[in-house]
Each structure stands twice: as C-alpha cells, then as structure tokens.
Amino acid sequence: MIQRIQSIYLLFASLVLFSLFLFPLVHNVYVAGVPSTIKVTGIFQDVNGAQVHTQTFIALIAATAVVAILPLILIFLYKNRKQQVLLCYVYIFVIFGYSFWAAQAVKSATGGANLDTNNFGIGALLSSISIVLVLIAAKAIQRDEKLVKSADRLR
C-alpha cells in the first residue's frame, strides 16, 4: 500500500522539511552590525564578500532532522489507518511547535530586531507547506478508510 496518494503527500512533506537545510529562514538581516543569513544550521555572515558560518544551531539541526523523518515513518503505518490519521494530526501540532521554536531561534539570533517581509526566506514558508501536505494526506487516508468500510458492508 505504499503506492497510495497519501504516501506521495507524506513523502513530499518530508522532502519539504529536509529542504530547510538548503534554504534560509531569514536573509539580509543585521546581526551584530554584519549582514547575515540565518538557516536552521546556523548563522552565516558576510565577511569580506564571502559567507562564513559563524554560529551553529545544533539542537535545531537535530529537531529538523527528526521532524523531517517523521512523515517517512507515517508512510509505513498504512496497516492501521485510524492510527495513521491520528498521528498525522498530532504531527501537524509537532510542526507548529517546531515552527514556533525556529521563529524564536531567529528572533534571539537577531537580538529581537524587527524583520520585514523582504527579510524572510523560502525556509520560513516550508513548514507551512508541509502542514498543508500532511493535512491533505490525512484527508486521503480518511477517504481510504471510508472506502474500505463501504467495501466491507458489501461483503
């Protein structure tokens, strides 16, 4: 049952979260008077025209990896659809918590500086995209459960 559409949605949700390692959360923000880019891996500052990794967010890196692996685990729970749906909704709350934590990490790294919409990078939207994908997957799992129940009534 790995070929179901919800498996594709969960796979894309995982890939979107893994892409947080590539795309910045915030860019062109000044940290200690130096233009910087903040990713989940840490702070990258412009030094003599080159990007230098100046600070690492180890806990955020680990949390991102765990949060990105969870949809892959959800794919293999296809035998128990009710549990899979429940865990999808719990996972959505986990992503909300992770997003809040990442936002607080950015806020503390910038020293509470006001950020404009032009400072936000693609990474700031990726967790929202994964929430939508997991929600669509949960709805598809519920449709499968409904289909199985209707087929059982026909037997």
N, CA, C and O atoms as a GROMACS GRO file, in nm:
protein
  620
    1MET      N    1   0.082  -0.120   0.000
    1MET     CA    2   0.000   0.000   0.000
    1MET      C    3   0.086   0.126   0.000
    1MET      O    4   0.036   0.234   0.029
    2ILE      N    5   0.212   0.113  -0.032
    2ILE     CA    6   0.299   0.230  -0.032
    2ILE      C    7   0.271   0.317  -0.155
    2ILE      O    8   0.312   0.433  -0.158
    3GLN      N    9   0.201   0.264  -0.255
    3GLN     CA   10   0.176   0.341  -0.375
    3GLN      C   11   0.053   0.431  -0.363
    3GLN      O   12   0.014   0.492  -0.462
    4ARG      N   13  -0.007   0.442  -0.249
    4ARG     CA   14  -0.124   0.528  -0.231
    4ARG      C   15  -0.084   0.675  -0.240
    4ARG      O   16   0.032   0.711  -0.217
    5ILE      N   17  -0.181   0.760  -0.273
    5ILE     CA   18  -0.154   0.903  -0.294
    5ILE      C   19  -0.108   0.970  -0.165
    5ILE      O   20  -0.026   1.062  -0.169
    6GLN      N   21  -0.161   0.924  -0.050
    6GLN     CA   22  -0.118   0.987   0.076
    6GLN      C   23   0.029   0.959   0.105
    6GLN      O   24   0.094   1.037   0.175
    7SER      N   25   0.081   0.851   0.053
    7SER     CA   26   0.223   0.824   0.068
    7SER      C   27   0.306   0.927  -0.008
    7SER      O   28   0.412   0.969   0.036
    8ILE      N   29   0.255   0.966  -0.124
    8ILE     CA   30   0.324   1.069  -0.204
    8ILE      C   31   0.320   1.202  -0.129
    8ILE      O   32   0.421   1.273  -0.123
    9TYR      N   33   0.204   1.237  -0.071
    9TYR     CA   34   0.193   1.361   0.004
    9TYR      C   35   0.287   1.361   0.125
    9TYR      O   36   0.353   1.462   0.152
   10LEU      N   37   0.294   1.250   0.195
   10LEU     CA   38   0.383   1.243   0.312
   10LEU      C   39   0.530   1.247   0.269
   10LEU      O   40   0.613   1.306   0.338
   11LEU      N   41   0.561   1.185   0.157
   11LEU     CA   42   0.698   1.192   0.105
   11LEU      C   43   0.736   1.336   0.070
   11LEU      O   44   0.845   1.382   0.102
   12PHE      N   45   0.644   1.406   0.004
   12PHE     CA   46   0.671   1.547  -0.029
   12PHE      C   47   0.683   1.633   0.096
   12PHE      O   48   0.764   1.725   0.100
   13ALA      N   49   0.602   1.604   0.198
   13ALA     CA   50   0.612   1.678   0.324
   13ALA      C   51   0.750   1.658   0.386
   13ALA      O   52   0.810   1.753   0.438
   14SER      N   53   0.800   1.537   0.380
   14SER     CA   54   0.933   1.509   0.433
   14SER      C   55   1.040   1.581   0.351
   14SER      O   56   1.133   1.639   0.408
   15LEU      N   57   1.028   1.577   0.219
   15LEU     CA   58   1.127   1.644   0.134
   15LEU      C   59   1.125   1.795   0.155
   15LEU      O   60   1.230   1.860   0.153
   16VAL      N   61   1.007   1.851   0.175
   16VAL     CA   62   0.996   1.995   0.201
   16VAL      C   63   1.068   2.030   0.330
   16VAL      O   64   1.139   2.131   0.337
   17LEU      N   65   1.051   1.948   0.432
   17LEU     CA   66   1.117   1.976   0.560
   17LEU      C   67   1.268   1.954   0.551
   17LEU      O   68   1.345   2.026   0.615
   18PHE      N   69   1.312   1.856   0.474
   18PHE     CA   70   1.456   1.836   0.454
   18PHE      C   71   1.516   1.953   0.376
   18PHE      O   72   1.634   1.982   0.392
   19SER      N   73   1.436   2.020   0.292
   19SER     CA   74   1.488   2.134   0.217
   19SER      C   75   1.513   2.255   0.306
   19SER      O   76   1.570   2.354   0.261
   20LEU      N   77   1.470   2.249   0.432
   20LEU     CA   78   1.504   2.356   0.526
   20LEU      C   79   1.654   2.367   0.546
   20LEU      O   80   1.705   2.473   0.582
   21PHE      N   81   1.726   2.258   0.524
   21PHE     CA   82   1.871   2.262   0.536
   21PHE      C   83   1.934   2.343   0.422
   21PHE      O   84   2.047   2.391   0.435
   22LEU      N   85   1.862   2.360   0.311
   22LEU     CA   86   1.916   2.431   0.196
   22LEU      C   87   1.878   2.578   0.192
   22LEU      O   88   1.960   2.663   0.156
   23PHE      N   89   1.754   2.608   0.229
   23PHE     CA   90   1.703   2.744   0.212
   23PHE      C   91   1.707   2.821   0.343
   23PHE      O   92   1.687   2.764   0.450
   24PRO      N   93   1.732   2.953   0.334
   24PRO     CA   94   1.741   3.034   0.456
   24PRO      C   95   1.603   3.066   0.514
   24PRO      O   96   1.505   3.079   0.442
   25LEU      N   97   1.600   3.077   0.647
   25LEU     CA   98   1.479   3.125   0.714
   25LEU      C   99   1.469   3.276   0.699
   25LEU      O  100   1.363   3.330   0.669
   26VAL      N  101   1.582   3.344   0.721
   26VAL     CA  102   1.589   3.490   0.714
   26VAL      C  103   1.720   3.526   0.644
   26VAL      O  104   1.824   3.464   0.668
   27HIS      N  105   1.715   3.627   0.559
   27HIS     CA  106   1.837   3.674   0.493
   27HIS      C  107   1.840   3.826   0.496
   27HIS      O  108   1.739   3.892   0.519
   28ASN      N  109   1.957   3.879   0.472
   28ASN     CA  110   1.979   4.025   0.473
   28ASN      C  111   1.935   4.091   0.603
   28ASN      O  112   1.873   4.197   0.601
   29VAL      N  113   1.967   4.028   0.713
   29VAL     CA  114   1.937   4.085   0.844
   29VAL      C  115   2.070   4.113   0.913
   29VAL      O  116   2.167   4.039   0.894
   30TYR      N  117   2.074   4.216   0.992
   30TYR     CA  118   2.200   4.254   1.057
   30TYR      C  119   2.208   4.193   1.196
   30TYR      O  120   2.125   4.220   1.283
   31VAL      N  121   2.310   4.109   1.215
   31VAL     CA  122   2.341   4.051   1.346
   31VAL      C  123   2.476   4.108   1.386
   31VAL      O  124   2.576   4.086   1.319
   32ALA      N  125   2.477   4.182   1.495
   32ALA     CA  126   2.597   4.250   1.546
   32ALA      C  127   2.656   4.344   1.439
   32ALA      O  128   2.778   4.358   1.428
   33GLY      N  129   2.569   4.408   1.363
   33GLY     CA  130   2.613   4.504   1.264
   33GLY      C  131   2.667   4.445   1.136
   33GLY      O  132   2.720   4.518   1.052
   34VAL      N  133   2.655   4.313   1.118
   34VAL     CA  134   2.706   4.246   0.998
   34VAL      C  135   2.589   4.183   0.925
   34VAL      O  136   2.508   4.115   0.988
   35PRO      N  137   2.576   4.203   0.793
   35PRO     CA  138   2.467   4.138   0.720
   35PRO      C  139   2.480   3.986   0.728
   35PRO      O  140   2.587   3.929   0.706
   36SER      N  141   2.366   3.922   0.761
   36SER     CA  142   2.369   3.778   0.788
   36SER      C  143   2.252   3.707   0.723
   36SER      O  144   2.151   3.767   0.686
   37THR      N  145   2.270   3.577   0.710
   37THR     CA  146   2.165   3.486   0.666
   37THR      C  147   2.150   3.382   0.775
   37THR      O  148   2.248   3.327   0.823
   38ILE      N  149   2.025   3.354   0.813
   38ILE     CA  150   2.001   3.256   0.918
   38ILE      C  151   1.928   3.136   0.857
   38ILE      O  152   1.821   3.150   0.797
   39LYS      N  153   1.990   3.020   0.873
   39LYS     CA  154   1.931   2.892   0.831
   39LYS      C  155   1.910   2.808   0.956
   39LYS      O  156   1.946   2.849   1.066
   40VAL      N  157   1.851   2.690   0.939
   40VAL     CA  158   1.835   2.602   1.054
   40VAL      C  159   1.969   2.548   1.100
   40VAL      O  160   1.982   2.500   1.213
   41THR      N  161   2.069   2.554   1.014
   41THR     CA  162   2.202   2.506   1.052
   41THR      C  163   2.281   2.609   1.129
   41THR      O  164   2.378   2.574   1.196
   42GLY      N  165   2.242   2.737   1.122
   42GLY     CA  166   2.313   2.839   1.197
   42GLY      C  167   2.312   2.973   1.128
   42GLY      O  168   2.233   2.998   1.037
   43ILE      N  169   2.402   3.058   1.172
   43ILE     CA  170   2.411   3.194   1.119
   43ILE      C  171   2.530   3.201   1.023
   43ILE      O  172   2.640   3.157   1.055
   44PHE      N  173   2.504   3.256   0.905
   44PHE     CA  174   2.607   3.278   0.805
   44PHE      C  175   2.621   3.427   0.786
   44PHE      O  176   2.524   3.496   0.754
   45GLN      N  177   2.742   3.480   0.807
   45GLN     CA  178   2.764   3.623   0.797
   45GLN      C  179   2.854   3.654   0.679
   45GLN      O  180   2.939   3.574   0.640
   46ASP      N  181   2.833   3.773   0.622
   46ASP     CA  182   2.917   3.820   0.511
   46ASP      C  183   3.047   3.877   0.568
   46ASP      O  184   3.046   3.979   0.635
   47VAL      N  185   3.157   3.810   0.540
   47VAL     CA  186   3.289   3.857   0.582
   47VAL      C  187   3.374   3.868   0.457
   47VAL      O  188   3.406   3.767   0.393
   48ASN      N  189   3.410   3.991   0.422
   48ASN     CA  190   3.490   4.019   0.303
   48ASN      C  191   3.428   3.960   0.177
   48ASN      O  192   3.498   3.909   0.090
   49GLY      N  193   3.294   3.967   0.167
   49GLY     CA  194   3.224   3.921   0.048
   49GLY      C  195   3.199   3.772   0.043
   49GLY      O  196   3.145   3.722  -0.056
   50ALA      N  197   3.237   3.698   0.146
   50ALA     CA  198   3.214   3.554   0.148
   50ALA      C  199   3.124   3.517   0.267
   50ALA      O  200   3.129   3.581   0.372
   51GLN      N  201   3.043   3.416   0.248
   51GLN     CA  202   2.956   3.368   0.355
   51GLN      C  203   3.037   3.278   0.449
   51GLN      O  204   3.094   3.177   0.407
   52VAL      N  205   3.040   3.316   0.577
   52VAL     CA  206   3.114   3.240   0.677
   52VAL      C  207   3.015   3.191   0.782
   52VAL      O  208   2.934   3.267   0.834
   53HIS      N  209   3.023   3.063   0.811
   53HIS     CA  210   2.936   3.003   0.912
   53HIS      C  211   2.990   3.041   1.051
   53HIS      O  212   3.094   2.991   1.093
   54THR      N  213   2.918   3.130   1.121
   54THR     CA  214   2.970   3.183   1.246
   54THR      C  215   2.909   3.119   1.370
   54THR      O  216   2.974   3.114   1.474
   55GLN      N  217   2.787   3.070   1.360
   55GLN     CA  218   2.722   3.008   1.476
   55GLN      C  219   2.639   2.890   1.429
   55GLN      O  220   2.574   2.896   1.325
   56THR      N  221   2.641   2.783   1.508
   56THR     CA  222   2.568   2.662   1.472
   56THR      C  223   2.454   2.641   1.570
   56THR      O  224   2.469   2.659   1.690
   57PHE      N  225   2.338   2.602   1.517
   57PHE     CA  226   2.221   2.567   1.599
   57PHE      C  227   2.210   2.414   1.603
   57PHE      O  228   2.137   2.355   1.523
   58ILE      N  229   2.282   2.350   1.694
   58ILE     CA  230   2.286   2.204   1.698
   58ILE      C  231   2.150   2.144   1.731
   58ILE      O  232   2.108   2.048   1.666
   59ALA      N  233   2.082   2.199   1.830
   59ALA     CA  234   1.952   2.145   1.869
   59ALA      C  235   1.849   2.162   1.758
   59ALA      O  236   1.766   2.074   1.735
   60LEU      N  237   1.855   2.274   1.688
   60LEU     CA  238   1.761   2.298   1.579
   60LEU      C  239   1.790   2.207   1.460
   60LEU      O  240   1.698   2.165   1.390
   61ILE      N  241   1.916   2.176   1.438
   61ILE     CA  242   1.952   2.081   1.332
   61ILE      C  243   1.895   1.943   1.364
   61ILE      O  244   1.837   1.879   1.277
   62ALA      N  245   1.912   1.899   1.487
   62ALA     CA  246   1.861   1.767   1.527
   62ALA      C  247   1.709   1.764   1.520
   62ALA      O  248   1.651   1.666   1.473
   63ALA      N  249   1.644   1.869   1.566
   63ALA     CA  250   1.498   1.874   1.564
   63ALA      C  251   1.446   1.875   1.420
   63ALA      O  252   1.345   1.812   1.390
   64THR      N  253   1.514   1.946   1.333
   64THR     CA  254   1.474   1.949   1.192
   64THR      C  255   1.485   1.810   1.131
   64THR      O  256   1.396   1.768   1.056
   65ALA      N  257   1.591   1.740   1.160
   65ALA     CA  258   1.608   1.605   1.106
   65ALA      C  259   1.500   1.511   1.158
   65ALA      O  260   1.446   1.432   1.081
   66VAL      N  261   1.468   1.519   1.286
   66VAL     CA  262   1.365   1.432   1.344
   66VAL      C  263   1.228   1.466   1.285
   66VAL      O  264   1.153   1.376   1.247
   67VAL      N  265   1.197   1.595   1.277
   67VAL     CA  266   1.067   1.637   1.224
   67VAL      C  267   1.055   1.599   1.077
   67VAL      O  268   0.946   1.567   1.031
   68ALA      N  269   1.164   1.601   1.003
   68ALA     CA  270   1.160   1.566   0.861
   68ALA      C  271   1.150   1.415   0.840
   68ALA      O  272   1.099   1.371   0.736
   69ILE      N  273   1.196   1.335   0.934
   69ILE     CA  274   1.190   1.190   0.920
   69ILE      C  275   1.052   1.135   0.958
   69ILE      O  276   1.011   1.030   0.908
   70LEU      N  277   0.980   1.204   1.044
   70LEU     CA  278   0.852   1.154   1.092
   70LEU      C  279   0.750   1.123   0.982
   70LEU      O  280   0.682   1.021   0.992
   71PRO      N  281   0.735   1.205   0.877
   71PRO     CA  282   0.641   1.166   0.771
   71PRO      C  283   0.679   1.037   0.701
   71PRO      O  284   0.592   0.963   0.655
   72LEU      N  285   0.807   1.010   0.691
   72LEU     CA  286   0.850   0.884   0.631
   72LEU      C  287   0.808   0.766   0.717
   72LEU      O  288   0.775   0.659   0.665
   73ILE      N  289   0.810   0.785   0.848
   73ILE     CA  290   0.763   0.680   0.939
   73ILE      C  291   0.612   0.662   0.926
   73ILE      O  292   0.562   0.550   0.930
   74LEU      N  293   0.540   0.772   0.910
   74LEU     CA  294   0.395   0.766   0.896
   74LEU      C  295   0.353   0.689   0.771
   74LEU      O  296   0.247   0.627   0.770
   75ILE      N  297   0.434   0.691   0.668
   75ILE     CA  298   0.401   0.618   0.545
   75ILE      C  299   0.387   0.469   0.575
   75ILE      O  300   0.299   0.404   0.519
   76PHE      N  301   0.472   0.416   0.661
   76PHE     CA  302   0.475   0.272   0.684
   76PHE      C  303   0.376   0.227   0.792
   76PHE      O  304   0.380   0.111   0.834
   77LEU      N  305   0.289   0.314   0.836
   77LEU     CA  306   0.182   0.275   0.928
   77LEU      C  307   0.051   0.252   0.854
   77LEU      O  308  -0.057   0.271   0.910
   78TYR      N  309   0.060   0.212   0.728
   78TYR     CA  310  -0.057   0.201   0.642
   78TYR      C  311  -0.154   0.090   0.684
   78TYR      O  312  -0.269   0.092   0.643
   79LYS      N  313  -0.110  -0.006   0.764
   79LYS     CA  314  -0.198  -0.116   0.804
   79LYS      C  315  -0.302  -0.072   0.906
   79LYS      O  316  -0.409  -0.132   0.914
   80ASN      N  317  -0.271   0.032   0.982
   80ASN     CA  318  -0.365   0.085   1.081
   80ASN      C  319  -0.397   0.229   1.043
   80ASN      O  320  -0.331   0.323   1.088
   81ARG      N  321  -0.501   0.244   0.960
   81ARG     CA  322  -0.532   0.376   0.905
   81ARG      C  323  -0.581   0.474   1.011
   81ARG      O  324  -0.551   0.593   1.003
   82LYS      N  325  -0.655   0.426   1.110
   82LYS     CA  326  -0.703   0.516   1.215
   82LYS      C  327  -0.585   0.574   1.294
   82LYS      O  328  -0.583   0.694   1.325
   83GLN      N  329  -0.489   0.491   1.326
   83GLN     CA  330  -0.370   0.538   1.396
   83GLN      C  331  -0.290   0.633   1.307
   83GLN      O  332  -0.234   0.731   1.356
   84GLN      N  333  -0.284   0.604   1.178
   84GLN     CA  334  -0.210   0.688   1.085
   84GLN      C  335  -0.273   0.827   1.076
   84GLN      O  336  -0.201   0.927   1.072
   85VAL      N  337  -0.405   0.834   1.074
   85VAL     CA  338  -0.473   0.964   1.070
   85VAL      C  339  -0.448   1.041   1.198
   85VAL      O  340  -0.418   1.160   1.196
   86LEU      N  341  -0.461   0.972   1.311
   86LEU     CA  342  -0.438   1.038   1.440
   86LEU      C  343  -0.296   1.092   1.448
   86LEU      O  344  -0.275   1.205   1.493
   87LEU      N  345  -0.199   1.013   1.407
   87LEU     CA  346  -0.060   1.058   1.411
   87LEU      C  347  -0.032   1.171   1.312
   87LEU      O  348   0.055   1.255   1.336
   88CYS      N  349  -0.106   1.175   1.202
   88CYS     CA  350  -0.091   1.288   1.109
   88CYS      C  351  -0.135   1.417   1.177
   88CYS      O  352  -0.068   1.520   1.164
   89TYR      N  353  -0.246   1.413   1.249
   89TYR     CA  354  -0.293   1.534   1.317
   89TYR      C  355  -0.200   1.572   1.433
   89TYR      O  356  -0.177   1.691   1.457
   90VAL      N  357  -0.148   1.474   1.503
   90VAL     CA  358  -0.050   1.503   1.609
   90VAL      C  359   0.076   1.562   1.547
   90VAL      O  360   0.136   1.654   1.602
   91TYR      N  361   0.115   1.510   1.432
   91TYR     CA  362   0.234   1.560   1.364
   91TYR      C  363   0.218   1.705   1.320
   91TYR      O  364   0.315   1.782   1.322
   92ILE      N  365   0.097   1.744   1.283
   92ILE     CA  366   0.072   1.884   1.247
   92ILE      C  367   0.101   1.975   1.366
   92ILE      O  368   0.158   2.082   1.350
   93PHE      N  369   0.061   1.932   1.486
   93PHE     CA  370   0.091   2.011   1.605
   93PHE      C  371   0.242   2.013   1.635
   93PHE      O  372   0.294   2.112   1.684
   94VAL      N  373   0.309   1.904   1.605
   94VAL     CA  374   0.455   1.899   1.621
   94VAL      C  375   0.521   2.001   1.527
   94VAL      O  376   0.616   2.069   1.566
   95ILE      N  377   0.471   2.010   1.405
   95ILE     CA  378   0.527   2.107   1.311
   95ILE      C  379   0.501   2.250   1.358
   95ILE      O  380   0.588   2.337   1.344
   96PHE      N  381   0.382   2.275   1.414
   96PHE     CA  382   0.354   2.408   1.470
   96PHE      C  383   0.454   2.441   1.581
   96PHE      O  384   0.507   2.552   1.585
   97GLY      N  385   0.479   2.346   1.671
   97GLY     CA  386   0.576   2.368   1.778
   97GLY      C  387   0.716   2.391   1.725
   97GLY      O  388   0.788   2.478   1.772
   98TYR      N  389   0.753   2.311   1.625
   98TYR     CA  390   0.886   2.327   1.564
   98TYR      C  391   0.899   2.464   1.498
   98TYR      O  392   1.002   2.530   1.512
   99SER      N  393   0.795   2.507   1.428
   99SER     CA  394   0.799   2.638   1.361
   99SER      C  395   0.811   2.751   1.463
   99SER      O  396   0.884   2.847   1.440
  100PHE      N  397   0.740   2.739   1.574
  100PHE     CA  398   0.749   2.840   1.678
  100PHE      C  399   0.891   2.844   1.735
  100PHE      O  400   0.946   2.951   1.758
  101TRP      N  401   0.950   2.726   1.758
  101TRP     CA  402   1.085   2.718   1.811
  101TRP      C  403   1.185   2.781   1.713
  101TRP      O  404   1.275   2.855   1.754
  102ALA      N  405   1.170   2.751   1.584
  102ALA     CA  406   1.260   2.808   1.483
  102ALA      C  407   1.245   2.960   1.478
  102ALA      O  408   1.343   3.032   1.463
  103ALA      N  409   1.121   3.008   1.490
  103ALA     CA  410   1.100   3.153   1.490
  103ALA      C  411   1.164   3.218   1.612
  103ALA      O  412   1.220   3.327   1.602
  104GLN      N  413   1.156   3.153   1.728
  104GLN     CA  414   1.219   3.206   1.847
  104GLN      C  415   1.372   3.204   1.836
  104GLN      O  416   1.440   3.293   1.886
  105ALA      N  417   1.425   3.102   1.769
  105ALA     CA  418   1.570   3.096   1.748
  105ALA      C  419   1.616   3.210   1.658
  105ALA      O  420   1.722   3.269   1.681
  106VAL      N  421   1.538   3.241   1.555
  106VAL     CA  422   1.571   3.352   1.466
  106VAL      C  423   1.561   3.484   1.543
  106VAL      O  424   1.646   3.571   1.530
  107LYS      N  425   1.456   3.497   1.622
  107LYS     CA  426   1.437   3.620   1.699
  107LYS      C  427   1.551   3.643   1.798
  107LYS      O  428   1.600   3.755   1.812
  108SER      N  429   1.593   3.537   1.866
  108SER     CA  430   1.703   3.552   1.961
  108SER      C  431   1.837   3.576   1.889
  108SER      O  432   1.923   3.647   1.942
  109ALA      N  433   1.854   3.518   1.771
  109ALA     CA  434   1.979   3.538   1.697
  109ALA      C  435   1.991   3.680   1.644
  109ALA      O  436   2.101   3.734   1.635
  110THR      N  437   1.878   3.741   1.609
  110THR     CA  438   1.881   3.877   1.558
  110THR      C  439   1.876   3.980   1.670
  110THR      O  440   1.885   4.100   1.644
  111GLY      N  441   1.863   3.936   1.790
  111GLY     CA  442   1.856   4.028   1.902
  111GLY      C  443   1.723   4.100   1.911
  111GLY      O  444   1.716   4.211   1.964
  112GLY      N  445   1.618   4.039   1.859
  112GLY     CA  446   1.486   4.099   1.865
  112GLY      C  447   1.465   4.210   1.763
  112GLY      O  448   1.373   4.290   1.777
  113ALA      N  449   1.549   4.215   1.661
  113ALA     CA  450   1.535   4.317   1.557
  113ALA      C  451   1.406   4.296   1.479
  113ALA      O  452   1.362   4.183   1.460
  114ASN      N  453   1.346   4.404   1.435
  114ASN     CA  454   1.225   4.395   1.354
  114ASN      C  455   1.260   4.344   1.216
  114ASN      O  456   1.352   4.394   1.151
  115LEU      N  457   1.186   4.244   1.172
  115LEU     CA  458   1.209   4.186   1.040
  115LEU      C  459   1.097   4.228   0.946
  115LEU      O  460   0.980   4.226   0.984
  116ASP      N  461   1.133   4.267   0.826
  116ASP     CA  462   1.034   4.300   0.724
  116ASP      C  463   1.003   4.176   0.642
  116ASP      O  464   1.072   4.074   0.653
  117THR      N  465   0.900   4.184   0.560
  117THR     CA  466   0.865   4.070   0.477
  117THR      C  467   0.972   4.040   0.373
  117THR      O  468   0.982   3.927   0.326
  118ASN      N  469   1.051   4.140   0.336
  118ASN     CA  470   1.157   4.113   0.239
  118ASN      C  471   1.277   4.043   0.302
  118ASN      O  472   1.368   4.002   0.230
  119ASN      N  473   1.280   4.029   0.435
  119ASN     CA  474   1.388   3.957   0.502
  119ASN      C  475   1.362   3.808   0.511
  119ASN      O  476   1.456   3.730   0.526
  120PHE      N  477   1.237   3.767   0.501
  120PHE     CA  478   1.205   3.625   0.515
  120PHE      C  479   1.246   3.549   0.391
  120PHE      O  480   1.224   3.593   0.278
  121GLY      N  481   1.306   3.433   0.414
  121GLY     CA  482   1.348   3.347   0.304
  121GLY      C  483   1.245   3.240   0.275
  121GLY      O  484   1.139   3.236   0.338
  122ILE      N  485   1.277   3.155   0.182
  122ILE     CA  486   1.187   3.046   0.144
  122ILE      C  487   1.166   2.951   0.262
  122ILE      O  488   1.058   2.893   0.277
  123GLY      N  489   1.267   2.935   0.344
  123GLY     CA  490   1.258   2.844   0.457
  123GLY      C  491   1.149   2.881   0.556
  123GLY      O  492   1.099   2.794   0.628
  124ALA      N  493   1.111   3.007   0.561
  124ALA     CA  494   1.005   3.049   0.653
  124ALA      C  495   0.869   2.995   0.608
  124ALA      O  496   0.778   2.983   0.691
  125LEU      N  497   0.854   2.962   0.482
  125LEU     CA  498   0.727   2.910   0.431
  125LEU      C  499   0.720   2.758   0.424
  125LEU      O  500   0.612   2.701   0.412
  126LEU      N  501   0.834   2.694   0.432
  126LEU     CA  502   0.837   2.550   0.406
  126LEU      C  503   0.761   2.468   0.510
  126LEU      O  504   0.699   2.367   0.476
  127SER      N  505   0.764   2.509   0.636
  127SER     CA  506   0.689   2.432   0.736
  127SER      C  507   0.539   2.446   0.713
  127SER      O  508   0.464   2.353   0.740
  128SER      N  509   0.494   2.560   0.663
  128SER     CA  510   0.352   2.577   0.631
  128SER      C  511   0.312   2.486   0.515
  128SER      O  512   0.203   2.428   0.516
  129ILE      N  513   0.398   2.475   0.418
  129ILE     CA  514   0.370   2.387   0.304
  129ILE      C  515   0.362   2.242   0.351
  129ILE      O  516   0.275   2.168   0.305
  130SER      N  517   0.450   2.202   0.441
  130SER     CA  518   0.445   2.063   0.490
  130SER      C  519   0.319   2.038   0.572
  130SER      O  520   0.265   1.927   0.569
  131ILE      N  521   0.270   2.139   0.646
  131ILE     CA  522   0.145   2.123   0.721
  131ILE      C  523   0.030   2.097   0.624
  131ILE      O  524  -0.054   2.010   0.648
  132VAL      N  525   0.026   2.171   0.515
  132VAL     CA  526  -0.080   2.152   0.416
  132VAL      C  527  -0.070   2.013   0.353
  132VAL      O  528  -0.172   1.947   0.334
  133LEU      N  529   0.051   1.968   0.322
  133LEU     CA  530   0.068   1.835   0.263
  133LEU      C  531   0.025   1.725   0.358
  133LEU      O  532  -0.037   1.627   0.316
  134VAL      N  533   0.058   1.738   0.486
  134VAL     CA  534   0.018   1.636   0.583
  134VAL      C  535  -0.133   1.637   0.603
  134VAL      O  536  -0.194   1.532   0.621
  135LEU      N  537  -0.193   1.754   0.600
  135LEU     CA  538  -0.338   1.764   0.613
  135LEU      C  539  -0.409   1.698   0.494
  135LEU      O  540  -0.508   1.627   0.511
  136ILE      N  541  -0.357   1.721   0.373
  136ILE     CA  542  -0.413   1.656   0.254
  136ILE      C  543  -0.395   1.505   0.263
  136ILE      O  544  -0.484   1.430   0.225
  137ALA      N  545  -0.280   1.460   0.314
  137ALA     CA  546  -0.257   1.316   0.331
  137ALA      C  547  -0.354   1.256   0.431
  137ALA      O  548  -0.405   1.146   0.409
  138ALA      N  549  -0.382   1.327   0.540
  138ALA     CA  550  -0.476   1.277   0.640
  138ALA      C  551  -0.616   1.263   0.580
  138ALA      O  552  -0.686   1.166   0.607
  139LYS      N  553  -0.656   1.359   0.499
  139LYS     CA  554  -0.787   1.351   0.432
  139LYS      C  555  -0.791   1.233   0.335
  139LYS      O  556  -0.894   1.166   0.324
  140ALA      N  557  -0.682   1.207   0.265
  140ALA     CA  558  -0.677   1.094   0.172
  140ALA      C  559  -0.682   0.962   0.248
  140ALA      O  560  -0.743   0.866   0.201
  141ILE      N  561  -0.620   0.955   0.364
  141ILE     CA  562  -0.625   0.833   0.446
  141ILE      C  563  -0.769   0.811   0.494
  141ILE      O  564  -0.816   0.698   0.497
  142GLN      N  565  -0.837   0.918   0.532
  142GLN     CA  566  -0.976   0.906   0.576
  142GLN      C  567  -1.065   0.859   0.461
  142GLN      O  568  -1.158   0.782   0.483
  143ARG      N  569  -1.039   0.905   0.339
  143ARG     CA  570  -1.115   0.858   0.223
  143ARG      C  571  -1.090   0.709   0.200
  143ARG      O  572  -1.184   0.635   0.168
  144ASP      N  573  -0.966   0.663   0.217
  144ASP     CA  574  -0.936   0.520   0.205
  144ASP      C  575  -1.011   0.440   0.310
  144ASP      O  576  -1.066   0.334   0.280
  145GLU      N  577  -1.014   0.489   0.433
  145GLU     CA  578  -1.084   0.420   0.541
  145GLU      C  579  -1.233   0.409   0.509
  145GLU      O  580  -1.295   0.305   0.532
  146LYS      N  581  -1.290   0.516   0.457
  146LYS     CA  582  -1.431   0.517   0.420
  146LYS      C  583  -1.457   0.417   0.308
  146LYS      O  584  -1.559   0.347   0.309
  147LEU      N  585  -1.367   0.410   0.211
  147LEU     CA  586  -1.381   0.316   0.100
  147LEU      C  587  -1.374   0.172   0.149
  147LEU      O  588  -1.451   0.087   0.104
  148VAL      N  589  -1.283   0.143   0.240
  148VAL     CA  590  -1.269   0.008   0.294
  148VAL      C  591  -1.394  -0.031   0.373
  148VAL      O  592  -1.442  -0.144   0.364
  149LYS      N  593  -1.447   0.062   0.451
  149LYS     CA  594  -1.569   0.033   0.528
  149LYS      C  595  -1.687   0.007   0.436
  149LYS      O  596  -1.768  -0.082   0.463
  150SER      N  597  -1.698   0.083   0.327
  150SER     CA  598  -1.809   0.060   0.235
  150SER      C  599  -1.793  -0.073   0.162
  150SER      O  600  -1.893  -0.138   0.132
  151ALA      N  601  -1.671  -0.112   0.133
  151ALA     CA  602  -1.648  -0.243   0.069
  151ALA      C  603  -1.678  -0.355   0.167
  151ALA      O  604  -1.726  -0.461   0.126
  152ASP      N  605  -1.651  -0.335   0.296
  152ASP     CA  606  -1.682  -0.437   0.395
  152ASP      C  607  -1.832  -0.454   0.411
  152ASP      O  608  -1.879  -0.565   0.438
  153ARG      N  609  -1.910  -0.347   0.394
  153ARG     CA  610  -2.055  -0.358   0.406
  153ARG      C  611  -2.113  -0.438   0.290
  153ARG      O  612  -2.217  -0.502   0.306
  154LEU      N  613  -2.048  -0.435   0.175
  154LEU     CA  614  -2.095  -0.507   0.059
  154LEU      C  615  -2.070  -0.657   0.067
  154LEU      O  616  -2.135  -0.734  -0.004
  155ARG      N  617  -1.979  -0.698   0.151
  155ARG     CA  618  -1.945  -0.842   0.161
  155ARG      C  619  -2.050  -0.919   0.228
  155ARG      O  620  -2.036  -1.040   0.244
   0.00000   0.00000   0.00000
